[in-house]
Amino acid sequence: MNLRLRDIVILVVGLAIVLGAAFGGYAAVRTRAHGYRARQVLAPVKLPGVAPGVKREAQYERWTVGKALGPVTVFRRPEAGAAVMTRLGKLNQNGYPNLVLVQSIRDKGATVWYRVWLAQRPNGSRGWVREGELAFYTVSSKIVIDLSERKLTVFRRGEQKGTFPVAVGQPALATPTGFFFVNQKLKPPSPGGAFGVLALGTSAFQPKLTYWPQGGPVAIHGTNEDYLIGKAVSHGCVRMHNKDVLEVSRLVPAGSPVVIQK
């Protein structure tokens, strides 16, 4: 094979590989857009090829977070004429960006719809948002809280990064179980107060505290009563040592899932 012919063959093969990757990526995007599963499909991160004999890094899960670009209308069904479930502003009542966690995506003709978890009562509330009202980013961190063990564990990129002791809700005002997400990070006015140095707000609410400010949201926060860590004493919130909640915040971006289990 002469040099010119070899160069042409290499060029043709290279173009075939590029086009194959492009169409493969397009097909993957369209497949994700038609996902209707009851829970979000956790997409593994695609790792680049590695040389033979080199150990591959373990794959890990990611979640998609939506951030309000402005006013957001949440519908009960993925239709413009459907009943409105709620309306969100660009910022929530604490001045923090309004966040939602994407569960699934549906492509209906010219409009793409996102089914999202919301930080509102009742726990587990979900609705549909039209394309164009949210900006998106991905997270790979997750918090798992074990109420019986009174432990909070952080996972990041599929690896356990730390386990911390916590205080949980007292029997009459138990910390609710379920699938939630971190919807805000707030710095209390006094680091020596009951909320400590930082509060990670979650989309969970204590079912019995509807009369509390903002409806009784459940937060993961610091404390000025370290001696109560490890006990069931709160009104539903999860209390941590101040140094621990700062470490959790460092590892866990806003929007990350929070799984609370017994």
C-alpha positions in Angstrom: 0.0 0.0 0.0 1.5 3.3 -1.0 1.7 6.3 1.4 -1.1 8.3 -0.2 -3.5 5.4 -0.2 -2.7 4.6 3.4 -3.3 8.2 4.4 -6.7 8.1 2.7 -7.7 4.8 4.5 -6.7 6.3 7.9 -8.7 9.4 7.2 -11.8 7.4 6.2 -11.6 5.2 9.3 -11.1 8.2 11.5 -14.2 9.9 10.1 -16.3 6.7 10.6 -15.3 6.6 14.2 -16.1 10.2 14.8 -19.5 10.0 13.1 -20.3 6.8 15.0 -19.6 8.4 18.3 -21.7 11.5 17.4 -24.7 9.4 16.4 -24.3 7.2 19.4 -24.3 10.2 21.7 -27.4 11.6 20.0 -29.2 8.3 20.4 -28.2 8.2 24.1 -29.6 11.7 24.6 -32.9 10.8 22.9 -33.1 7.6 24.9 -32.7 9.5 28.2 -35.3 12.0 27.0 -37.9 9.2 26.8 -37.2 7.7 30.2 -40.4 7.1 32.1 -39.1 5.0 35.1 -40.7 5.5 38.5 -37.3 6.6 40.0 -34.5 8.5 38.3 -32.2 6.3 36.3 -28.8 6.9 37.8 -26.4 7.3 34.9 -22.9 5.9 35.3 -20.1 8.2 34.4 -18.5 7.2 31.1 -14.8 6.8 31.7 -12.3 7.2 28.9 -10.4 4.2 27.6 -7.3 3.3 29.5 -4.1 1.5 28.4 -4.0 -2.3 28.8 -3.0 -3.4 32.3 -4.1 -0.1 33.9 -6.9 -0.6 36.5 -10.1 1.3 35.7 -11.6 3.7 38.2 -15.0 2.4 39.5 -18.1 3.9 37.9 -20.4 6.0 40.1 -23.9 7.5 40.1 -24.9 11.0 39.3 -28.1 13.0 39.7 -29.4 16.0 37.8 -30.4 19.2 39.7 -32.5 21.9 38.3 -32.0 25.6 39.3 -34.8 28.1 38.7 -33.8 30.7 36.1 -36.8 32.9 37.0 -40.4 32.2 37.8 -41.1 28.4 37.4 -44.6 26.9 36.9 -45.0 23.3 38.1 -47.8 21.3 36.5 -49.5 18.2 37.7 -49.1 16.6 34.2 -46.7 17.2 31.3 -49.2 19.4 29.5 -49.4 23.2 29.2 -53.2 23.0 30.0 -52.8 20.8 33.0 -53.6 22.0 36.6 -50.8 24.1 38.2 -49.3 22.4 41.2 -47.3 25.3 42.5 -45.2 28.2 41.3 -41.6 28.9 42.3 -39.6 32.1 42.2 -36.0 32.3 41.3 -35.2 32.5 45.0 -36.9 30.8 47.9 -38.2 32.5 51.0 -34.7 32.5 52.5 -33.1 34.1 49.5 -31.5 30.9 48.3 -31.9 29.7 44.7 -34.9 27.5 44.2 -33.7 23.9 43.4 -35.5 20.8 42.3 -34.1 17.3 41.7 -34.9 15.7 38.3 -36.5 12.3 38.4 -37.2 11.8 34.7 -37.5 13.5 31.3 -40.3 13.3 28.8 -40.2 14.6 25.2 -43.7 15.5 24.0 -43.5 16.8 20.4 -41.8 20.2 20.5 -41.6 20.4 24.3 -39.4 18.6 26.7 -40.8 18.2 30.2 -38.9 17.4 33.4 -40.5 15.5 36.3 -39.0 16.9 39.5 -39.0 16.4 43.2 -40.0 19.5 45.1 -39.2 20.9 48.5 -42.8 21.2 49.7 -45.5 19.3 51.6 -46.4 16.5 51.4 -43.1 14.7 51.5 -42.2 13.2 48.1 -44.1 15.8 46.1 -43.3 15.8 42.4 -44.5 17.8 39.4 -43.6 18.7 35.8 -41.7 21.7 34.5 -41.3 22.8 30.9 -38.0 23.1 29.2 -36.5 26.6 29.4 -37.3 27.4 33.1 -34.4 25.5 34.7 -30.7 25.4 34.4 -29.1 22.1 35.2 -26.0 20.7 36.8 -25.0 17.2 38.1 -24.0 16.0 41.5 -22.4 12.7 42.5 -22.7 13.0 46.3 -25.4 11.4 48.5 -26.3 11.5 52.2 -27.7 8.4 53.9 -29.1 8.8 57.4 -29.7 5.7 59.5 -32.2 6.6 62.3 -31.8 3.5 64.4 -28.0 3.7 64.3 -28.1 7.5 64.6 -25.5 7.8 61.9 -25.1 10.0 58.8 -22.9 8.6 56.0 -21.7 10.6 52.9 -21.0 8.9 49.6 -19.2 10.7 46.8 -18.4 9.3 43.4 -19.5 5.9 44.7 -17.1 6.0 47.6 -17.9 6.3 51.3 -16.3 9.5 52.5 -17.3 9.5 56.2 -19.8 8.5 58.8 -20.8 10.9 61.6 -22.9 10.6 64.7 -26.2 12.5 64.8 -29.2 13.3 67.0 -32.6 12.6 65.5 -36.2 13.3 66.1 -37.8 12.4 69.4 -40.4 9.6 69.2 -43.4 11.9 69.1 -41.8 14.0 66.3 -39.7 11.5 64.5 -37.4 12.4 61.6 -39.4 11.4 58.5 -38.0 8.5 56.3 -37.9 8.6 52.5 -36.0 10.0 49.5 -35.2 13.8 49.7 -32.6 16.3 48.6 -30.5 19.2 50.0 -32.4 22.2 48.8 -30.4 25.0 50.5 -27.5 25.8 52.7 -28.0 28.5 55.3 -25.6 30.2 57.7 -27.4 30.9 61.0 -27.1 34.4 62.4 -25.4 33.1 65.6 -22.9 30.2 65.3 -23.4 29.6 69.0 -27.2 29.1 68.7 -29.3 26.1 68.4 -28.6 25.6 64.7 -24.8 25.8 65.1 -22.5 27.1 62.4 -24.5 25.8 59.4 -27.9 24.3 58.3 -28.3 22.1 55.3 -32.0 22.4 54.4 -33.7 19.4 53.0 -36.9 18.8 51.0 -38.3 16.8 54.0 -41.0 18.2 56.4 -41.9 16.9 59.9 -45.5 15.7 59.2 -46.9 17.1 62.5 -45.4 20.5 62.5 -47.5 22.2 59.8 -47.9 25.2 62.0 -44.2 25.9 62.4 -42.5 28.7 60.4 -42.1 27.6 56.7 -44.1 24.5 57.4 -41.7 22.6 59.7 -38.9 21.8 57.3 -36.3 19.2 58.3 -32.7 20.4 58.3 -29.3 18.8 58.9 -27.6 21.4 61.2 -25.0 22.0 63.8 -25.8 22.4 67.5 -24.8 24.1 70.7 -25.6 21.0 72.7 -23.0 18.5 71.7 -23.9 16.2 74.6 -27.2 15.3 72.9 -25.6 13.9 69.8 -26.5 10.2 69.5 -29.9 10.7 71.1 -33.5 11.0 69.8 -34.3 14.5 71.1 -35.0 16.9 68.2 -38.3 18.1 66.6 -37.4 16.1 63.5 -34.2 17.8 62.4 -30.9 15.9 62.3 -28.3 17.5 64.6 -24.5 17.2 64.1 -21.3 18.4 65.8 -20.4 21.7 64.2 -17.2 20.4 62.7 -19.0 17.5 61.2 -21.7 19.5 59.5 -19.1 21.7 57.9 -17.3 18.6 56.6 -20.6 17.2 55.2 -21.3 20.5 53.5 -17.8 20.5 51.9 -18.5 17.0 50.4 -22.1 17.5 49.5 -23.3 20.1 47.0 -26.8 21.6 47.2 -29.2 19.4 45.3 -27.7 16.1 46.4 -30.0 13.3 47.4 -30.7 12.5 51.1 -32.0 9.1 51.9 -33.4 8.7 55.5 -34.1 5.2 56.7 -34.9 3.4 59.9 
